[in-house]
């Protein structure tokens, strides 16, 4: 219900506070009794008057008398405002017609609860009148549906059975008390009232019966049958319906248990805050708003925090608080206070103080200004707590987040922050990164252990640190990667000279370890000065390339346009491979088949399936370029699967064309081979294409055995046992040459082209190719020679018993139709 409330009080602040508390209602205000009566006469729809008793000109009592003397005002409900020590005034106010009282200072929850009750009463009254007028609804309908508890003529004593005494209770009252009508009648309200509230309730009730009070309100507790307590805001008033006296008073009760619990929680919270304040690791204060921060109150924690007694700071007796503040923070603290006061905002500021013992402590001050009625600053109040330990932790965490623990150098996090800060200023000075890539030390870890290489890295850090200046900062960004951040250098020549000095120093240290390194250089331009990831990527690429410069132990490589193009090309190939892996029908990934000649029969006995990639932007991409990219990105798995399927389909075509004895050999990556489902999936593809396992060859490079010999040898052993032919590709260039060849589960060795090329320039007796062939035959393996391009090579290989050869002398890689055509042509010979 929307109610119109008149607030009468000579205190403007009290009127404002009450008006804000009740802002959901239509509020009028008056500063004294005279203005109040004027407002009442002008606004005939005022429902409730909140009336202060103590006012000039015409006080509250006079207003009450005026209202009581005129029937026009009998519909107004008046609530008086009193102080806690004005019991007599309360009683007198109630006697003069007030329906309730509220004590100052006004509690918001209590005020709102009471107003809600009276508004509810008004609403019920208006609803009754409206319903009776318009619809003729009965009193029982309203009574039963009321959202507050209602008891009529419920006595304090048990019922005496008089016929003319009728008590009624609505369902909400029964719910609040937890008792039925019969139980309430049998007990009387005194028996269910909490003992501590009973005396006050009885006194008011007897005054009401004697006519000394027109009504009364109070907060009280009922005791439910289970012993639990329920709080209510109760109003009791006479009830005159007709001339008979069957009903003589009404009790309205609204449950406020939750509100009382919240008040108790708030009280406990305030008590806890008081306890906390007494145990603060610091002090509480009240001081003047002056440059000395002249103290008017200082808590006992001052002694522990500052080493000075509280009394020594009061009114600057021995020293001012300003003297405690570290000199470099005094002005900034004053400025922060000025800002806070100007905006009437709390202060929250960290600074250092100097104690009586000369110790520096970090403190956090939280305070705010105390303002007078005119808006002037009366004082400053707040607390100052010791945060020295927290600051130490923060400093330690900050140091750890910005430094490498082992070398003590700044890390990548700090470099990113520094680069972003420098990039904002956009200065014209030259800037560059120079990285030292020492990934080669990984080989030492396997031999000497982790701590050995870590100590070596620390020694490198110390030596590189000698080159640091105000224009050169050294960072340890990734494992085994040091980075110099250079600013304001002259030109590329100066960079090159600096890199040579670093290289010479590193070579002197690493020569004993028999390892090298790489130095990469990236010059920072304005388009990339904030993209740390991109810069680090370029730097890593340049330093990796420097590792492969063999004219010295520590190579030097500048990142340039050529390397940029290589990166772009690699990214384009990677994107193309990704699309191909996702869509079987996308792109031009195809196979060609290079013939393999059996030297004994001089006939084509097989083909090696070779993957080819054609990209619109680059044309035909060499396998030596895109296969490593596919392996690095793991795209070799789906792409390799497509290659195997196509090769098997080609093998099926050969079978259907009458070439059932021809072998098709497929190159397989170690990444494919080591997948747990490789063999299973391969057998499924073989079954689907209905080809013979004996006509399938798998080629793996010798180098794959270096990392996981036992597992790979086990896998190819299972494939070999199933009938598939296993060949070692590029034999002689791998991990251990002939040392473990006897143990390998293979059928065939393919001699690398580098050995075949030497047959053209070396005397036949000085080559080891014949020894490889002889050894392989002794171990039961056949031998295939790759890269045969000249008749001289063929004759040599045939004379030494090589089984098969392939190369441009026999034929270049062919499409399927051309390959089948070659087989058909060979039958005619």
Secondary structure, 3 states (H helix, E strand, C coil): CCCEEEEECCCHHHHHHHHHHCCCCEEEEECCHHHHHHHHHHCCCCCEEEEECCCCCCCHHHHHHHHHCCHHHCCCEEEEEEECCCHHHHHHHHHCCCCEEEEECCCHHHHHHHHHHHHHHHHHHHHHHHHHHHCCCCHHHHHHHCCCEEEECCCCCCCCCCCCCCCEECHHHHHHHCCCHHHHHHHCHHHHECHHHHHHHHHHHHHHHHCCCCEEEEEEEEECCCCCEEEEEEEEEECCCCCCCCCCEEEEEEECHHHHHHHHHHHHHHHHHHHHHHCCCEEEEEECCCCCCCEEEECCCHHHHHCCCHHHHECCCCCCHHHHECHHHHHHHHHHHHHHHHHCCCEEEEEEEECCCCCEEEEEEEEEEEECCCCCEEEEEEEEEECHHHHHHHHHHHHHHHECCCCCCECHHHHHHHHHHHHHHCCCCCEEEEEEECHHHHHHHHHHCHHHHHHHHHHHHHHHHCCCECCEEEEEEECCEEEEEEECCCCHHHHHHHHHHHHHHHHHHHHHHCCCEEEEEEEECCCCCCCHHHHHHHHHHHHHHHHCCCCCCEEEEECCHHHHHHHHHHHHHHHHHHHHHHCCCCCEEEEEEEEEEECCCCEEEEEEEEEEEEECCCEEECHHHHHHHHHHCCCHHHHHHHHHHHHHHHHHHHHHCCCCCCEEEEECCHHHHCCCCHHHHHHHHHHHHCCCHHHEEEEEEHHHHHHHHHHHHHHHHHHHHCCCEEEEEEECCCCCCCCCHHHCCCCEEEECHHHHHHHHCCCHHHCCHHHHHHHHHHCCCEEEECCCCCHHHHHHHHHCCCCEECCCCCCCCECHHHHHHHHHHHHHC
